[in-house]
Amino acid sequence: MKAFDDLINETLTYLKPFSKKSFVYDEKNLAPLGEHNELILQKETAYELGAGGYDSLSFLAVTQDKTIIDKDEVILIGPDLNEIKTDCSYARIVFLLVDDVEKNGPDSFYEILKNIEISKYNIAIKGFMIRASALTLREQVRVSKDAIKNKLNFAQIGNEFIHEFHKDPHVLGVKILFVTSVNVSYNELEFIANKSHERSEAYNHMLKDSVMNCKKCAWKPVCAEVDEMKEFHKKMVGKANSARKEK
């Protein structure tokens, strides 16, 4: 699974010059969980991340390269929750080391990746109300005053996400990045995130469209961009042709 490796490396290269804190995964230091329908009212709110006119971003990409993800890790670029005093921009980026998901066959390939991605919605952290939109790649968070009082931090939150992702047997490693720095260009990160989303959608299109009319396909430029996607496309075309012959 190499289709997203260049985007992961591009993200890490861009963020490399910025000051960061790294936390190795600690299963004993998890964020406290709350109710899935928890509502943090405005009067209970300390501040919001990625809300209003501030930049907001969330995306996920996978790899099989152990040199990219050699350990479970939480990385923070910018101030931690107790250091933030007002609303600010925010990004949560997740990179996953997975096993050979393609060995399960092209039909299950996309389903496995989607199941991994939606597992994040199983998490409900107390005092950390997430509002996410997969369509816009935005993620906003309302942080409660009690959460700050109880010293909730990004290391705990990242550990909770890692714990949840590892419930999927295909996930071998997790690198999760939280960005709150005012110096980071969120437009740069959004450009990478959009390319990742386009590739995921192109895979999905190949799985759903048995006709494979490349001349009319809007995703053709995306597929042509990555060699692995070209090979996956050939497999799907071969499968479609075999199915037509059987009929």
C-alpha positions in Angstrom: 0.0 0.0 0.0 2.1 2.9 -1.3 -0.5 5.2 -2.8 -0.4 7.7 0.0 3.3 7.4 0.9 4.3 10.5 -1.0 1.6 12.6 0.7 2.6 11.3 4.1 6.2 12.2 3.5 5.2 15.6 2.0 3.2 16.4 5.2 6.1 15.3 7.5 8.6 17.3 5.4 6.5 20.4 5.5 6.1 20.2 9.3 9.7 19.2 10.1 11.0 22.8 10.6 8.3 23.6 13.2 8.9 23.1 17.0 7.2 20.0 18.2 6.6 17.7 21.2 6.6 14.0 20.7 4.9 11.5 23.0 5.4 7.7 22.7 2.1 5.9 23.1 1.2 5.1 26.7 -1.8 2.9 27.2 -1.9 3.9 30.9 -2.4 7.6 30.0 -5.7 7.7 28.1 -8.2 10.5 28.0 -11.3 10.2 30.1 -14.3 9.1 28.1 -17.7 10.8 28.2 -21.1 10.3 26.6 -21.3 10.1 22.8 -24.1 12.7 22.9 -22.3 15.0 25.3 -23.2 18.7 24.6 -20.8 21.4 25.8 -22.8 24.6 26.1 -21.2 28.0 25.3 -21.1 29.0 29.0 -19.2 25.7 29.8 -16.7 26.3 26.9 -13.1 27.4 27.5 -12.5 27.9 23.7 -13.0 26.2 20.4 -10.4 24.7 18.0 -10.9 25.3 14.3 -14.3 27.1 14.7 -15.7 30.2 13.1 -13.2 31.9 10.8 -10.2 29.8 12.0 -8.6 27.1 9.9 -9.7 23.6 10.5 -8.5 20.3 9.0 -8.6 16.5 9.6 -7.4 13.7 7.3 -6.1 10.2 7.5 -3.7 8.3 5.2 -2.3 4.8 5.3 1.1 3.2 4.5 2.9 -0.2 4.8 6.3 1.5 5.1 7.7 0.8 8.6 10.3 3.5 8.2 7.5 6.1 8.1 5.8 4.8 11.2 8.3 2.9 13.4 6.3 3.3 16.6 3.0 4.5 18.0 3.4 8.2 18.5 1.6 11.4 19.3 3.1 14.7 17.9 2.0 18.1 19.0 2.9 21.2 16.9 1.9 24.3 18.8 0.5 25.0 22.3 -1.1 22.3 24.4 -4.7 22.6 25.7 -3.6 24.2 29.0 -1.6 26.8 27.0 -4.3 27.9 24.7 -6.3 30.9 25.9 -8.7 31.6 23.1 -10.1 30.2 19.8 -7.5 29.1 17.3 -6.8 27.1 14.2 -6.5 23.4 14.5 -5.6 20.2 12.5 -5.6 16.5 13.4 -3.7 14.3 11.0 -3.5 10.5 11.3 -1.1 8.2 9.6 -1.6 4.5 9.9 0.8 1.6 9.3 -1.4 -1.3 8.0 -0.8 -4.9 6.9 -1.3 -6.0 3.3 -4.9 -5.0 2.9 -4.9 -5.8 -0.8 -4.3 -9.5 -0.1 -8.0 -9.6 1.0 -9.0 -8.9 -2.6 -10.0 -5.7 -4.4 -13.6 -5.8 -3.1 -12.6 -5.7 0.5 -9.7 -3.2 0.0 -11.8 0.0 0.2 -14.1 -1.4 2.8 -11.2 -2.2 5.2 -9.8 1.3 4.8 -13.2 2.9 5.4 -13.8 0.8 8.5 -10.5 1.9 9.9 -11.3 5.5 9.2 -14.8 5.6 10.7 -13.5 4.0 13.9 -12.5 7.5 15.0 -16.2 8.2 15.5 -16.3 5.6 18.3 -14.4 8.0 20.5 -16.1 10.4 22.9 -13.6 12.2 25.1 -15.0 14.0 28.1 -14.9 17.7 27.7 -13.6 17.5 24.1 -16.6 17.7 21.8 -15.7 16.9 18.2 -17.7 18.1 15.2 -16.3 16.6 12.0 -17.3 16.8 8.3 -15.8 14.2 6.0 -17.0 16.1 3.0 -15.1 19.3 3.8 -12.2 17.6 5.7 -12.9 20.1 8.6 -12.9 19.2 12.3 -13.9 21.6 15.0 -13.6 20.9 18.7 -15.3 22.6 21.7 -13.1 22.3 24.8 -14.8 22.6 28.2 -13.6 24.6 31.2 -13.7 21.4 33.3 -11.4 19.6 30.8 -8.8 22.3 31.2 -9.3 22.2 35.0 -8.8 18.5 35.0 -5.6 18.9 32.9 -6.7 17.1 29.7 -3.9 17.3 27.1 -3.2 16.2 23.6 -1.0 13.3 24.7 -4.0 11.7 26.4 -6.3 12.4 23.5 -3.8 11.0 21.0 -3.3 7.9 23.2 -7.1 7.4 23.2 -7.2 7.5 19.4 -4.3 5.1 19.0 -6.0 2.7 21.5 -9.1 2.8 19.3 -7.3 2.4 16.0 -5.5 -0.7 17.3 -8.8 -2.5 17.8 -8.7 -3.1 14.1 -6.4 -6.1 13.3 -5.2 -4.5 10.1 -3.6 -1.5 12.0 0.0 -2.1 13.0 1.1 1.4 14.0 -0.3 4.9 14.4 1.3 8.4 14.2 -1.2 11.1 15.1 -0.4 14.8 14.7 -2.2 17.7 16.4 -1.5 21.2 15.0 -2.4 24.4 16.9 0.6 26.6 15.8 -0.2 30.0 14.3 2.9 29.7 12.2 1.8 26.7 10.2 0.1 27.2 6.7 -3.1 25.3 7.0 -3.7 25.9 3.3 -0.6 23.9 2.6 -1.9 21.0 4.7 -5.3 21.3 3.2 -3.8 20.9 -0.3 -2.2 17.6 0.7 -5.4 16.5 2.5 -7.4 17.1 -0.6 -5.1 15.0 -2.7 -5.4 12.2 -0.2 -9.2 12.4 -0.3 -9.2 12.4 -4.1 -7.1 9.2 -4.2 -9.5 7.5 -1.7 -12.5 8.5 -3.8 -10.8 7.3 -7.0 -10.3 3.9 -5.4 -13.9 3.9 -4.4 -15.0 4.8 -7.9 -13.0 1.9 -9.4 -14.7 -0.5 -7.0 -18.2 0.7 -7.8 -17.9 1.3 -11.6 -17.6 -2.0 -13.4 -17.7 -0.2 -16.8 -14.3 1.5 -16.3 -14.7 4.0 -19.1 -11.5 5.9 -18.6 -12.2 8.4 -21.3 -15.2 9.8 -19.4 -13.9 9.2 -15.9 -13.4 12.4 -13.8 -10.8 10.5 -11.7 -8.5 9.6 -14.5 -5.9 12.3 -13.7 -5.8 11.0 -10.1 -5.3 7.4 -11.1 -2.6 8.4 -13.6 -0.7 10.2 -10.8 0.2 7.1 -8.8 1.7 3.8 -10.2 0.0 1.7 -7.6 -3.4 3.1 -8.5 -2.7 2.2 -12.2 -2.1 -1.4 -11.1 -5.2 -1.5 -9.0 -7.1 -0.1 -12.0 -5.8 -2.9 -14.2 -7.0 -5.5 -11.6 -10.5 -4.0 -11.5 -10.7 -3.9 -15.3 -9.6 -7.5 -15.5 -12.2 -8.4 -13.0 -14.9 -6.5 -14.9 -13.9 -8.2 -18.2 -14.0 -11.7 -16.6 -17.5 -11.0 -15.2 -18.8 -9.9 -18.6 -17.3 -13.1 -20.2 -19.0 -15.3 -17.7 -22.4 -13.7 -18.6 
